[in-house]
Amino acid sequence: MVDVKISCKSCGKKGSMDNMKYDPGNRKLLICPECFNAKAAKLERGSKVKNALKDMQGTKEVRAVEKPLTVRERMAERIGIKDITSDKAEYRCPNCKYEFSRAKAFQLTCCPYCGKPGLEKKKLVHHDWVAGMEP
């Protein structure tokens, strides 16, 4: 095989094509092993310094953002009612007496336990917000 000599794009020194390596800063240029080792060491030192600076900054405390309560929720909290609204509808099967709840958007026609139609939807009790409130 023919030994092809090319010049290093960093220092200009001629060397064998087999010994040349790609420049870590610019992957399109071929450089000699000495220049490669020097540039690789610089990059490694730079990354160590960068990592040390990041470690010195420390971790930032992330606080959860709380959604402000609505007037209705504050009133319910003051009265002592825990759940004023629910995303779920409660059902009861008159055949097998199975009780369960599902999302309101999920419409059911038959019992998931026994498979018979005729589910009863439980009525939600609405709280009287005016009663128990002091003027």
KOLGU-627019 format. One record per residue: residue number from 0; residue in one letter; x, y, z of N, C-alpha, C, O in turn. Coordinates in steps of 0.2 Angstrom, whole numbers. Atoms other than C-alpha are relative to their C-alpha. Last residue first. Layout:
<nodes>
<node seq="NUM" type="a" n_xx="X" n_yy="Y" n_zz="Z" ca_xx="X" ca_yy="Y" ca_zz="Z" c_xx="X" c_yy="Y" c_zz="Z" o_xx="X" o_yy="Y" o_zz="Z"/>
...
</nodes>
This chain:
<nodes>
<node seq="134" type="p" n_xx="0" n_yy="-6" n_zz="4" ca_xx="-369" ca_yy="190" ca_zz="288" c_xx="5" c_yy="5" c_zz="2" o_xx="6" o_yy="10" o_zz="-1"/>
<node seq="133" type="e" n_xx="1" n_yy="-6" n_zz="-4" ca_xx="-365" ca_yy="173" ca_zz="294" c_xx="0" c_yy="6" c_zz="-4" o_xx="5" o_yy="7" o_zz="-8"/>
<node seq="132" type="m" n_xx="-5" n_yy="-6" n_zz="1" ca_xx="-366" ca_yy="159" ca_zz="282" c_xx="-2" c_yy="5" c_zz="5" o_xx="-8" o_yy="7" o_zz="6"/>
<node seq="131" type="g" n_xx="-6" n_yy="1" n_zz="-3" ca_xx="-375" ca_yy="143" ca_zz="288" c_xx="5" c_yy="5" c_zz="0" o_xx="11" o_yy="5" o_zz="3"/>
<node seq="130" type="a" n_xx="2" n_yy="2" n_zz="-7" ca_xx="-388" ca_yy="143" ca_zz="275" c_xx="7" c_yy="-1" c_zz="4" o_xx="11" o_yy="-4" o_zz="1"/>
<node seq="129" type="v" n_xx="2" n_yy="-5" n_zz="-4" ca_xx="-383" ca_yy="153" ca_zz="260" c_xx="-1" c_yy="-2" c_zz="7" o_xx="1" o_yy="2" o_zz="12"/>
<node seq="128" type="w" n_xx="-6" n_yy="-4" n_zz="-2" ca_xx="-372" ca_yy="140" ca_zz="252" c_xx="-2" c_yy="6" c_zz="5" o_xx="2" o_yy="8" o_zz="8"/>
<node seq="127" type="d" n_xx="3" n_yy="-7" n_zz="0" ca_xx="-386" ca_yy="127" ca_zz="252" c_xx="6" c_yy="5" c_zz="3" o_xx="7" o_yy="5" o_zz="9"/>
<node seq="126" type="h" n_xx="-1" n_yy="-4" n_zz="-6" ca_xx="-376" ca_yy="112" ca_zz="247" c_xx="-3" c_yy="7" c_zz="0" o_xx="-3" o_yy="10" o_zz="-5"/>
<node seq="125" type="h" n_xx="-2" n_yy="-7" n_zz="1" ca_xx="-382" ca_yy="102" ca_zz="232" c_xx="0" c_yy="3" c_zz="7" o_xx="-5" o_yy="3" o_zz="10"/>
<node seq="124" type="v" n_xx="3" n_yy="-4" n_zz="-5" ca_xx="-383" ca_yy="83" ca_zz="235" c_xx="3" c_yy="7" c_zz="-1" o_xx="9" o_yy="8" o_zz="-1"/>
<node seq="123" type="l" n_xx="-5" n_yy="-4" n_zz="-4" ca_xx="-378" ca_yy="74" ca_zz="219" c_xx="-4" c_yy="4" c_zz="5" o_xx="-9" o_yy="7" o_zz="3"/>
<node seq="122" type="k" n_xx="1" n_yy="-7" n_zz="0" ca_xx="-391" ca_yy="61" ca_zz="213" c_xx="5" c_yy="3" c_zz="4" o_xx="6" o_yy="1" o_zz="10"/>
<node seq="121" type="k" n_xx="1" n_yy="-2" n_zz="-7" ca_xx="-385" ca_yy="43" ca_zz="210" c_xx="0" c_yy="8" c_zz="-1" o_xx="3" o_yy="11" o_zz="-5"/>
<node seq="120" type="k" n_xx="-5" n_yy="-5" n_zz="-2" ca_xx="-387" ca_yy="37" ca_zz="192" c_xx="-1" c_yy="3" c_zz="7" o_xx="-7" o_yy="6" o_zz="8"/>
<node seq="119" type="e" n_xx="3" n_yy="-6" n_zz="-3" ca_xx="-397" ca_yy="21" ca_zz="191" c_xx="6" c_yy="5" c_zz="1" o_xx="11" o_yy="3" o_zz="4"/>
<node seq="118" type="l" n_xx="-4" n_yy="-3" n_zz="-5" ca_xx="-391" ca_yy="8" ca_zz="178" c_xx="-3" c_yy="6" c_zz="3" o_xx="-7" o_yy="10" o_zz="0"/>
<node seq="117" type="g" n_xx="4" n_yy="-4" n_zz="-5" ca_xx="-404" ca_yy="0" ca_zz="168" c_xx="3" c_yy="3" c_zz="6" o_xx="1" o_yy="2" o_zz="12"/>
<node seq="116" type="p" n_xx="1" n_yy="-7" n_zz="1" ca_xx="-395" ca_yy="-13" ca_zz="157" c_xx="-5" c_yy="3" c_zz="6" o_xx="-7" o_yy="-1" o_zz="10"/>
<node seq="115" type="k" n_xx="7" n_yy="-1" n_zz="1" ca_xx="-388" ca_yy="-30" ca_zz="163" c_xx="-1" c_yy="8" c_zz="-1" o_xx="2" o_yy="12" o_zz="2"/>
<node seq="114" type="g" n_xx="2" n_yy="0" n_zz="7" ca_xx="-370" ca_yy="-34" ca_zz="161" c_xx="-7" c_yy="2" c_zz="-2" o_xx="-9" o_yy="2" o_zz="-8"/>
<node seq="113" type="c" n_xx="5" n_yy="6" n_zz="2" ca_xx="-367" ca_yy="-41" ca_zz="178" c_xx="-2" c_yy="1" c_zz="-7" o_xx="-4" o_yy="-4" o_zz="-10"/>
<node seq="112" type="y" n_xx="-1" n_yy="6" n_zz="-4" ca_xx="-351" ca_yy="-31" ca_zz="183" c_xx="-5" c_yy="-6" c_zz="-2" o_xx="-2" o_yy="-11" o_zz="-3"/>
<node seq="111" type="p" n_xx="-7" n_yy="4" n_zz="2" ca_xx="-349" ca_yy="-18" ca_zz="170" c_xx="1" c_yy="-6" c_zz="4" o_xx="5" o_yy="-10" o_zz="2"/>
<node seq="110" type="c" n_xx="-4" n_yy="1" n_zz="-6" ca_xx="-368" ca_yy="-13" ca_zz="172" c_xx="7" c_yy="-4" c_zz="-2" o_xx="6" o_yy="-9" o_zz="-6"/>
<node seq="109" type="c" n_xx="1" n_yy="6" n_zz="-4" ca_xx="-376" ca_yy="-7" ca_zz="156" c_xx="5" c_yy="-1" c_zz="5" o_xx="10" o_yy="3" o_zz="5"/>
<node seq="108" type="t" n_xx="7" n_yy="3" n_zz="1" ca_xx="-379" ca_yy="9" ca_zz="147" c_xx="-1" c_yy="-6" c_zz="4" o_xx="-7" o_yy="-7" o_zz="5"/>
<node seq="107" type="l" n_xx="2" n_yy="8" n_zz="-1" ca_xx="-364" ca_yy="19" ca_zz="152" c_xx="-7" c_yy="-1" c_zz="-1" o_xx="-11" o_yy="3" o_zz="0"/>
<node seq="106" type="q" n_xx="7" n_yy="2" n_zz="-1" ca_xx="-358" ca_yy="36" ca_zz="146" c_xx="-1" c_yy="-7" c_zz="0" o_xx="2" o_yy="-11" o_zz="-4"/>
<node seq="105" type="f" n_xx="0" n_yy="7" n_zz="2" ca_xx="-340" ca_yy="42" ca_zz="149" c_xx="-7" c_yy="-3" c_zz="1" o_xx="-9" o_yy="-4" o_zz="7"/>
<node seq="104" type="a" n_xx="0" n_yy="0" n_zz="8" ca_xx="-340" ca_yy="61" ca_zz="149" c_xx="-1" c_yy="-7" c_zz="-2" o_xx="-3" o_yy="-8" o_zz="-8"/>
<node seq="103" type="k" n_xx="6" n_yy="-3" n_zz="2" ca_xx="-345" ca_yy="61" ca_zz="168" c_xx="-1" c_yy="-1" c_zz="-8" o_xx="-6" o_yy="-2" o_zz="-11"/>
<node seq="102" type="a" n_xx="0" n_yy="-7" n_zz="3" ca_xx="-330" ca_yy="50" ca_zz="172" c_xx="-6" c_yy="2" c_zz="-3" o_xx="-10" o_yy="-2" o_zz="-6"/>
<node seq="101" type="r" n_xx="-3" n_yy="-1" n_zz="6" ca_xx="-335" ca_yy="34" ca_zz="181" c_xx="1" c_yy="8" c_zz="-2" o_xx="-3" o_yy="12" o_zz="1"/>
<node seq="100" type="s" n_xx="0" n_yy="-7" n_zz="3" ca_xx="-341" ca_yy="29" ca_zz="198" c_xx="4" c_yy="0" c_zz="-6" o_xx="9" o_yy="-4" o_zz="-7"/>
<node seq="99" type="f" n_xx="-6" n_yy="-2" n_zz="3" ca_xx="-346" ca_yy="12" ca_zz="205" c_xx="0" c_yy="8" c_zz="-2" o_xx="-6" o_yy="10" o_zz="-2"/>
<node seq="98" type="e" n_xx="0" n_yy="-8" n_zz="0" ca_xx="-360" ca_yy="4" ca_zz="215" c_xx="7" c_yy="1" c_zz="-2" o_xx="12" o_yy="-2" o_zz="0"/>
<node seq="97" type="y" n_xx="-7" n_yy="-2" n_zz="0" ca_xx="-365" ca_yy="-15" ca_zz="212" c_xx="0" c_yy="8" c_zz="-1" o_xx="-3" o_yy="11" o_zz="-5"/>
<node seq="96" type="k" n_xx="-2" n_yy="-5" n_zz="-5" ca_xx="-382" ca_yy="-18" ca_zz="218" c_xx="7" c_yy="2" c_zz="0" o_xx="10" o_yy="5" o_zz="5"/>
<node seq="95" type="c" n_xx="-5" n_yy="3" n_zz="-4" ca_xx="-384" ca_yy="-34" ca_zz="207" c_xx="3" c_yy="5" c_zz="6" o_xx="7" o_yy="3" o_zz="10"/>
<node seq="94" type="n" n_xx="0" n_yy="7" n_zz="0" ca_xx="-400" ca_yy="-29" ca_zz="198" c_xx="5" c_yy="-3" c_zz="5" o_xx="3" o_yy="-8" o_zz="9"/>
<node seq="93" type="p" n_xx="6" n_yy="3" n_zz="-4" ca_xx="-403" ca_yy="-11" ca_zz="203" c_xx="0" c_yy="-8" c_zz="0" o_xx="-3" o_yy="-10" o_zz="5"/>
<node seq="92" type="c" n_xx="4" n_yy="5" n_zz="4" ca_xx="-385" ca_yy="-7" ca_zz="197" c_xx="-6" c_yy="-2" c_zz="4" o_xx="-4" o_yy="-5" o_zz="10"/>
<node seq="91" type="r" n_xx="2" n_yy="6" n_zz="-4" ca_xx="-379" ca_yy="9" ca_zz="205" c_xx="-4" c_yy="-4" c_zz="-4" o_xx="-8" o_yy="-2" o_zz="-8"/>
<node seq="90" type="y" n_xx="5" n_yy="4" n_zz="3" ca_xx="-369" ca_yy="24" ca_zz="197" c_xx="-2" c_yy="-6" c_zz="5" o_xx="3" o_yy="-8" o_zz="9"/>
<node seq="89" type="e" n_xx="1" n_yy="7" n_zz="-4" ca_xx="-359" ca_yy="38" ca_zz="203" c_xx="-6" c_yy="-3" c_zz="-3" o_xx="-11" o_yy="-1" o_zz="-4"/>
<node seq="88" type="a" n_xx="7" n_yy="1" n_zz="-2" ca_xx="-354" ca_yy="52" ca_zz="191" c_xx="0" c_yy="-7" c_zz="3" o_xx="4" o_yy="-11" o_zz="1"/>
<node seq="87" type="k" n_xx="3" n_yy="7" n_zz="1" ca_xx="-336" ca_yy="58" ca_zz="191" c_xx="-7" c_yy="0" c_zz="2" o_xx="-10" o_yy="4" o_zz="6"/>
<node seq="86" type="d" n_xx="0" n_yy="2" n_zz="8" ca_xx="-328" ca_yy="75" ca_zz="188" c_xx="-3" c_yy="-7" c_zz="-1" o_xx="-3" o_yy="-9" o_zz="-7"/>
<node seq="85" type="s" n_xx="-3" n_yy="7" n_zz="1" ca_xx="-334" ca_yy="80" ca_zz="206" c_xx="0" c_yy="-1" c_zz="-8" o_xx="-4" o_yy="1" o_zz="-11"/>
<node seq="84" type="t" n_xx="2" n_yy="2" n_zz="7" ca_xx="-338" ca_yy="97" ca_zz="213" c_xx="4" c_yy="-6" c_zz="-1" o_xx="9" o_yy="-8" o_zz="1"/>
<node seq="83" type="i" n_xx="6" n_yy="-4" n_zz="2" ca_xx="-340" ca_yy="103" ca_zz="231" c_xx="-1" c_yy="-2" c_zz="-7" o_xx="-7" o_yy="-2" o_zz="-9"/>
<node seq="82" type="d" n_xx="0" n_yy="0" n_zz="7" ca_xx="-328" ca_yy="90" ca_zz="239" c_xx="-7" c_yy="3" c_zz="-3" o_xx="-12" o_yy="1" o_zz="-2"/>
<node seq="81" type="k" n_xx="-7" n_yy="2" n_zz="3" ca_xx="-322" ca_yy="93" ca_zz="257" c_xx="-1" c_yy="0" c_zz="-8" o_xx="4" o_yy="3" o_zz="-11"/>
<node seq="80" type="i" n_xx="2" n_yy="5" n_zz="5" ca_xx="-337" ca_yy="103" ca_zz="265" c_xx="7" c_yy="-2" c_zz="-4" o_xx="10" o_yy="3" o_zz="-6"/>
<node seq="79" type="g" n_xx="-2" n_yy="6" n_zz="-2" ca_xx="-331" ca_yy="111" ca_zz="281" c_xx="-2" c_yy="-6" c_zz="-5" o_xx="-1" o_yy="-11" o_zz="-4"/>
<node seq="78" type="i" n_xx="5" n_yy="4" n_zz="-3" ca_xx="-340" ca_yy="127" ca_zz="281" c_xx="2" c_yy="-7" c_zz="2" o_xx="-1" o_yy="-10" o_zz="7"/>
<node seq="77" type="r" n_xx="2" n_yy="-3" n_zz="-7" ca_xx="-324" ca_yy="137" ca_zz="279" c_xx="-6" c_yy="-4" c_zz="3" o_xx="-6" o_yy="-4" o_zz="9"/>
<node seq="76" type="e" n_xx="-5" n_yy="1" n_zz="-4" ca_xx="-318" ca_yy="126" ca_zz="265" c_xx="-2" c_yy="2" c_zz="7" o_xx="0" o_yy="-1" o_zz="12"/>
<node seq="75" type="a" n_xx="1" n_yy="7" n_zz="-2" ca_xx="-334" ca_yy="126" ca_zz="256" c_xx="5" c_yy="-2" c_zz="5" o_xx="4" o_yy="-6" o_zz="10"/>
<node seq="74" type="m" n_xx="6" n_yy="1" n_zz="-5" ca_xx="-334" ca_yy="145" ca_zz="257" c_xx="0" c_yy="-7" c_zz="2" o_xx="-2" o_yy="-8" o_zz="7"/>
<node seq="73" type="r" n_xx="-1" n_yy="-3" n_zz="-6" ca_xx="-316" ca_yy="146" ca_zz="250" c_xx="-5" c_yy="-1" c_zz="5" o_xx="-5" o_yy="-3" o_zz="11"/>
<node seq="72" type="e" n_xx="-5" n_yy="4" n_zz="-3" ca_xx="-320" ca_yy="134" ca_zz="236" c_xx="2" c_yy="2" c_zz="7" o_xx="2" o_yy="-2" o_zz="12"/>
<node seq="71" type="r" n_xx="4" n_yy="5" n_zz="-2" ca_xx="-335" ca_yy="145" ca_zz="231" c_xx="4" c_yy="-6" c_zz="4" o_xx="2" o_yy="-8" o_zz="9"/>
<node seq="70" type="v" n_xx="4" n_yy="-2" n_zz="-6" ca_xx="-324" ca_yy="160" ca_zz="231" c_xx="-4" c_yy="-6" c_zz="3" o_xx="-5" o_yy="-7" o_zz="9"/>
<node seq="69" type="t" n_xx="6" n_yy="-4" n_zz="2" ca_xx="-312" ca_yy="152" ca_zz="220" c_xx="-4" c_yy="1" c_zz="6" o_xx="-3" o_yy="-1" o_zz="11"/>
<node seq="68" type="l" n_xx="6" n_yy="3" n_zz="-1" ca_xx="-295" ca_yy="145" ca_zz="227" c_xx="-6" c_yy="5" c_zz="-2" o_xx="-5" o_yy="11" o_zz="-2"/>
<node seq="67" type="p" n_xx="4" n_yy="-3" n_zz="-5" ca_xx="-279" ca_yy="151" ca_zz="220" c_xx="-7" c_yy="-3" c_zz="0" o_xx="-10" o_yy="-5" o_zz="-5"/>
<node seq="66" type="k" n_xx="5" n_yy="-3" n_zz="3" ca_xx="-269" ca_yy="138" ca_zz="210" c_xx="-4" c_yy="3" c_zz="5" o_xx="-6" o_yy="0" o_zz="10"/>
<node seq="65" type="e" n_xx="7" n_yy="2" n_zz="-3" ca_xx="-253" ca_yy="134" ca_zz="219" c_xx="-5" c_yy="4" c_zz="-4" o_xx="-5" o_yy="10" o_zz="-4"/>
<node seq="64" type="v" n_xx="5" n_yy="-6" n_zz="0" ca_xx="-237" ca_yy="135" ca_zz="210" c_xx="-7" c_yy="-3" c_zz="2" o_xx="-9" o_yy="-7" o_zz="-1"/>
<node seq="63" type="a" n_xx="6" n_yy="1" n_zz="4" ca_xx="-225" ca_yy="122" ca_zz="216" c_xx="-4" c_yy="6" c_zz="0" o_xx="-5" o_yy="10" o_zz="5"/>
<node seq="62" type="r" n_xx="6" n_yy="0" n_zz="-4" ca_xx="-208" ca_yy="128" ca_zz="222" c_xx="-6" c_yy="-1" c_zz="-5" o_xx="-6" o_yy="1" o_zz="-10"/>
<node seq="61" type="v" n_xx="6" n_yy="0" n_zz="4" ca_xx="-192" ca_yy="123" ca_zz="213" c_xx="-6" c_yy="0" c_zz="5" o_xx="-7" o_yy="-5" o_zz="8"/>
<node seq="60" type="e" n_xx="6" n_yy="3" n_zz="-3" ca_xx="-176" ca_yy="126" ca_zz="223" c_xx="-6" c_yy="2" c_zz="-4" o_xx="-8" o_yy="7" o_zz="-6"/>
<node seq="59" type="k" n_xx="5" n_yy="-5" n_zz="-1" ca_xx="-161" ca_yy="129" ca_zz="212" c_xx="-6" c_yy="-3" c_zz="3" o_xx="-8" o_yy="-9" o_zz="1"/>
<node seq="58" type="t" n_xx="7" n_yy="2" n_zz="3" ca_xx="-147" ca_yy="117" ca_zz="214" c_xx="-5" c_yy="5" c_zz="2" o_xx="-5" o_yy="8" o_zz="7"/>
<node seq="57" type="g" n_xx="5" n_yy="4" n_zz="-4" ca_xx="-130" ca_yy="123" ca_zz="216" c_xx="-6" c_yy="-1" c_zz="-3" o_xx="-7" o_yy="1" o_zz="-9"/>
<node seq="56" type="q" n_xx="7" n_yy="-4" n_zz="0" ca_xx="-121" ca_yy="137" ca_zz="207" c_xx="-5" c_yy="-4" c_zz="4" o_xx="-9" o_yy="0" o_zz="7"/>
<node seq="55" type="m" n_xx="0" n_yy="-6" n_zz="-5" ca_xx="-104" ca_yy="129" ca_zz="212" c_xx="-6" c_yy="4" c_zz="0" o_xx="-8" o_yy="7" o_zz="6"/>
<node seq="54" type="d" n_xx="0" n_yy="2" n_zz="-7" ca_xx="-108" ca_yy="113" ca_zz="203" c_xx="0" c_yy="5" c_zz="5" o_xx="-4" o_yy="5" o_zz="11"/>
<node seq="53" type="k" n_xx="7" n_yy="2" n_zz="-1" ca_xx="-111" ca_yy="122" ca_zz="187" c_xx="-1" c_yy="-3" c_zz="7" o_xx="-7" o_yy="-1" o_zz="10"/>
<node seq="52" type="l" n_xx="4" n_yy="-6" n_zz="-1" ca_xx="-95" ca_yy="131" ca_zz="189" c_xx="-7" c_yy="-2" c_zz="1" o_xx="-11" o_yy="1" o_zz="5"/>
<node seq="51" type="a" n_xx="-1" n_yy="-2" n_zz="-7" ca_xx="-86" ca_yy="114" ca_zz="192" c_xx="-4" c_yy="7" c_zz="1" o_xx="-7" o_yy="8" o_zz="6"/>
<node seq="50" type="n" n_xx="3" n_yy="4" n_zz="-5" ca_xx="-94" ca_yy="107" ca_zz="176" c_xx="1" c_yy="2" c_zz="7" o_xx="-4" o_yy="2" o_zz="11"/>
<node seq="49" type="k" n_xx="7" n_yy="-1" n_zz="1" ca_xx="-88" ca_yy="121" ca_zz="165" c_xx="-4" c_yy="-4" c_zz="5" o_xx="-9" o_yy="-1" o_zz="8"/>
<node seq="48" type="v" n_xx="2" n_yy="-7" n_zz="-3" ca_xx="-71" ca_yy="120" ca_zz="172" c_xx="-7" c_yy="2" c_zz="0" o_xx="-10" o_yy="4" o_zz="5"/>
<node seq="47" type="k" n_xx="0" n_yy="1" n_zz="-7" ca_xx="-71" ca_yy="101" ca_zz="169" c_xx="-1" c_yy="7" c_zz="3" o_xx="-4" o_yy="7" o_zz="8"/>
<node seq="46" type="s" n_xx="6" n_yy="4" n_zz="-2" ca_xx="-77" ca_yy="104" ca_zz="151" c_xx="0" c_yy="-1" c_zz="8" o_xx="-5" o_yy="0" o_zz="11"/>
<node seq="45" type="g" n_xx="6" n_yy="-5" n_zz="0" ca_xx="-64" ca_yy="117" ca_zz="148" c_xx="-6" c_yy="-3" c_zz="2" o_xx="-10" o_yy="0" o_zz="6"/>
<node seq="44" type="r" n_xx="-1" n_yy="-5" n_zz="-6" ca_xx="-50" ca_yy="105" ca_zz="154" c_xx="-6" c_yy="5" c_zz="0" o_xx="-9" o_yy="7" o_zz="5"/>
<node seq="43" type="e" n_xx="1" n_yy="4" n_zz="-6" ca_xx="-57" ca_yy="91" ca_zz="142" c_xx="1" c_yy="5" c_zz="6" o_xx="-4" o_yy="5" o_zz="11"/>
<node seq="42" type="l" n_xx="8" n_yy="1" n_zz="0" ca_xx="-58" ca_yy="103" ca_zz="127" c_xx="-2" c_yy="-3" c_zz="7" o_xx="-7" o_yy="-1" o_zz="10"/>
<node seq="41" type="k" n_xx="3" n_yy="-7" n_zz="-1" ca_xx="-40" ca_yy="109" ca_zz="131" c_xx="-7" c_yy="-1" c_zz="0" o_xx="-10" o_yy="2" o_zz="5"/>
<node seq="40" type="a" n_xx="-1" n_yy="-2" n_zz="-6" ca_xx="-34" ca_yy="91" ca_zz="132" c_xx="-3" c_yy="6" c_zz="2" o_xx="-6" o_yy="7" o_zz="8"/>
<node seq="39" type="a" n_xx="4" n_yy="4" n_zz="-4" ca_xx="-42" ca_yy="86" ca_zz="116" c_xx="1" c_yy="2" c_zz="7" o_xx="-4" o_yy="2" o_zz="11"/>
<node seq="38" type="k" n_xx="7" n_yy="-3" n_zz="1" ca_xx="-34" ca_yy="101" ca_zz="107" c_xx="-5" c_yy="-4" c_zz="5" o_xx="-9" o_yy="-1" o_zz="8"/>
<node seq="37" type="a" n_xx="0" n_yy="-7" n_zz="-4" ca_xx="-17" ca_yy="96" ca_zz="114" c_xx="-7" c_yy="3" c_zz="0" o_xx="-9" o_yy="5" o_zz="5"/>
<node seq="36" type="n" n_xx="0" n_yy="1" n_zz="-7" ca_xx="-20" ca_yy="77" ca_zz="109" c_xx="0" c_yy="7" c_zz="4" o_xx="-3" o_yy="7" o_zz="9"/>
<node seq="35" type="f" n_xx="6" n_yy="3" n_zz="-2" ca_xx="-26" ca_yy="81" ca_zz="92" c_xx="0" c_yy="0" c_zz="8" o_xx="-4" o_yy="2" o_zz="11"/>
<node seq="34" type="c" n_xx="5" n_yy="-5" n_zz="0" ca_xx="-11" ca_yy="93" ca_zz="89" c_xx="-7" c_yy="-2" c_zz="2" o_xx="-10" o_yy="1" o_zz="6"/>
<node seq="33" type="e" n_xx="-2" n_yy="-4" n_zz="-5" ca_xx="1" ca_yy="79" ca_zz="93" c_xx="-5" c_yy="6" c_zz="1" o_xx="-7" o_yy="8" o_zz="7"/>
<node seq="32" type="p" n_xx="2" n_yy="3" n_zz="-6" ca_xx="-9" ca_yy="66" ca_zz="83" c_xx="2" c_yy="5" c_zz="6" o_xx="-1" o_yy="5" o_zz="11"/>
<node seq="31" type="c" n_xx="-4" n_yy="5" n_zz="-2" ca_xx="-8" ca_yy="76" ca_zz="67" c_xx="-1" c_yy="-2" c_zz="7" o_xx="-5" o_yy="2" o_zz="11"/>
<node seq="30" type="i" n_xx="-6" n_yy="-2" n_zz="-4" ca_xx="-23" ca_yy="85" ca_zz="61" c_xx="4" c_yy="-5" c_zz="2" o_xx="2" o_yy="-11" o_zz="2"/>
<node seq="29" type="l" n_xx="-4" n_yy="6" n_zz="-3" ca_xx="-37" ca_yy="81" ca_zz="48" c_xx="6" c_yy="4" c_zz="3" o_xx="9" o_yy="8" o_zz="0"/>
<node seq="28" type="l" n_xx="-8" n_yy="-1" n_zz="1" ca_xx="-50" ca_yy="95" ca_zz="46" c_xx="3" c_yy="-6" c_zz="3" o_xx="2" o_yy="-9" o_zz="8"/>
<node seq="27" type="k" n_xx="-2" n_yy="0" n_zz="7" ca_xx="-69" ca_yy="92" ca_zz="43" c_xx="7" c_yy="0" c_zz="-1" o_xx="10" o_yy="-2" o_zz="-7"/>
<node seq="26" type="r" n_xx="-1" n_yy="7" n_zz="2" ca_xx="-73" ca_yy="88" ca_zz="62" c_xx="1" c_yy="-1" c_zz="-8" o_xx="2" o_yy="-7" o_zz="-10"/>
<node seq="25" type="n" n_xx="3" n_yy="-1" n_zz="7" ca_xx="-69" ca_yy="106" ca_zz="67" c_xx="1" c_yy="-7" c_zz="-3" o_xx="6" o_yy="-9" o_zz="-6"/>
<node seq="24" type="g" n_xx="4" n_yy="-6" n_zz="0" ca_xx="-66" ca_yy="107" ca_zz="86" c_xx="-4" c_yy="1" c_zz="-7" o_xx="-9" o_yy="3" o_zz="-7"/>
<node seq="23" type="p" n_xx="6" n_yy="0" n_zz="-4" ca_xx="-61" ca_yy="89" ca_zz="88" c_xx="-4" c_yy="6" c_zz="0" o_xx="-10" o_yy="6" o_zz="1"/>
<node seq="22" type="d" n_xx="0" n_yy="-6" n_zz="-5" ca_xx="-50" ca_yy="90" ca_zz="73" c_xx="-6" c_yy="-1" c_zz="4" o_xx="-11" o_yy="-1" o_zz="2"/>
<node seq="21" type="y" n_xx="4" n_yy="-6" n_zz="1" ca_xx="-50" ca_yy="73" ca_zz="64" c_xx="0" c_yy="5" c_zz="6" o_xx="1" o_yy="3" o_zz="12"/>
<node seq="20" type="k" n_xx="6" n_yy="0" n_zz="-4" ca_xx="-35" ca_yy="62" ca_zz="66" c_xx="-5" c_yy="6" c_zz="-2" o_xx="-2" o_yy="11" o_zz="-4"/>
<node seq="19" type="m" n_xx="4" n_yy="-6" n_zz="-1" ca_xx="-20" ca_yy="59" ca_zz="55" c_xx="-6" c_yy="-2" c_zz="4" o_xx="-9" o_yy="-7" o_zz="3"/>
<node seq="18" type="n" n_xx="0" n_yy="-2" n_zz="-7" ca_xx="-9" ca_yy="43" ca_zz="58" c_xx="-4" c_yy="6" c_zz="1" o_xx="-5" o_yy="8" o_zz="7"/>
<node seq="17" type="d" n_xx="2" n_yy="5" n_zz="-5" ca_xx="-14" ca_yy="33" ca_zz="43" c_xx="0" c_yy="3" c_zz="7" o_xx="-4" o_yy="1" o_zz="11"/>
<node seq="16" type="m" n_xx="7" n_yy="-1" n_zz="0" ca_xx="-12" ca_yy="49" ca_zz="31" c_xx="-3" c_yy="-5" c_zz="6" o_xx="-8" o_yy="-4" o_zz="9"/>
<node seq="15" type="s" n_xx="4" n_yy="5" n_zz="3" ca_xx="6" ca_yy="49" ca_zz="36" c_xx="-7" c_yy="1" c_zz="1" o_xx="-10" o_yy="3" o_zz="6"/>
<node seq="14" type="g" n_xx="0" n_yy="6" n_zz="-3" ca_xx="13" ca_yy="66" ca_zz="41" c_xx="-4" c_yy="-5" c_zz="-4" o_xx="-7" o_yy="-3" o_zz="-9"/>
<node seq="13" type="k" n_xx="2" n_yy="6" n_zz="4" ca_xx="18" ca_yy="83" ca_zz="36" c_xx="0" c_yy="-6" c_zz="3" o_xx="5" o_yy="-8" o_zz="8"/>
<node seq="12" type="k" n_xx="-4" n_yy="5" n_zz="0" ca_xx="18" ca_yy="97" ca_zz="49" c_xx="-2" c_yy="-6" c_zz="-5" o_xx="-8" o_yy="-7" o_zz="-4"/>
<node seq="11" type="g" n_xx="-3" n_yy="0" n_zz="6" ca_xx="7" ca_yy="112" ca_zz="45" c_xx="5" c_yy="-6" c_zz="-1" o_xx="8" o_yy="-6" o_zz="-7"/>
<node seq="10" type="c" n_xx="-7" n_yy="-3" n_zz="-1" ca_xx="3" ca_yy="116" ca_zz="63" c_xx="3" c_yy="0" c_zz="-7" o_xx="9" o_yy="3" o_zz="-7"/>
<node seq="9" type="s" n_xx="-1" n_yy="-4" n_zz="-6" ca_xx="-16" ca_yy="115" ca_zz="63" c_xx="7" c_yy="3" c_zz="0" o_xx="8" o_yy="9" o_zz="0"/>
<node seq="8" type="k" n_xx="3" n_yy="-6" n_zz="1" ca_xx="-21" ca_yy="108" ca_zz="45" c_xx="1" c_yy="5" c_zz="6" o_xx="-1" o_yy="11" o_zz="6"/>
<node seq="7" type="c" n_xx="5" n_yy="-2" n_zz="-6" ca_xx="-8" ca_yy="95" ca_zz="47" c_xx="-3" c_yy="6" c_zz="-1" o_xx="0" o_yy="11" o_zz="-3"/>
<node seq="6" type="s" n_xx="-2" n_yy="-5" n_zz="-5" ca_xx="0" ca_yy="91" ca_zz="30" c_xx="-5" c_yy="1" c_zz="5" o_xx="-11" o_yy="1" o_zz="4"/>
<node seq="5" type="i" n_xx="4" n_yy="-6" n_zz="0" ca_xx="-3" ca_yy="75" ca_zz="20" c_xx="3" c_yy="5" c_zz="6" o_xx="6" o_yy="3" o_zz="10"/>
<node seq="4" type="k" n_xx="-2" n_yy="-5" n_zz="-5" ca_xx="9" ca_yy="61" ca_zz="16" c_xx="-5" c_yy="6" c_zz="-1" o_xx="-6" o_yy="8" o_zz="-7"/>
<node seq="3" type="v" n_xx="2" n_yy="-7" n_zz="3" ca_xx="1" ca_yy="46" ca_zz="7" c_xx="2" c_yy="4" c_zz="6" o_xx="0" o_yy="4" o_zz="12"/>
<node seq="2" type="d" n_xx="0" n_yy="-5" n_zz="-6" ca_xx="10" ca_yy="29" ca_zz="11" c_xx="-1" c_yy="7" c_zz="-3" o_xx="3" o_yy="10" o_zz="-6"/>
<node seq="1" type="v" n_xx="-4" n_yy="-6" n_zz="1" ca_xx="6" ca_yy="17" ca_zz="-4" c_xx="-1" c_yy="5" c_zz="6" o_xx="-7" o_yy="6" o_zz="8"/>
<node seq="0" type="m" n_xx="4" n_yy="-6" n_zz="0" ca_xx="0" ca_yy="0" ca_zz="0" c_xx="4" c_yy="6" c_zz="0" o_xx="10" o_yy="6" o_zz="3"/>
</nodes>
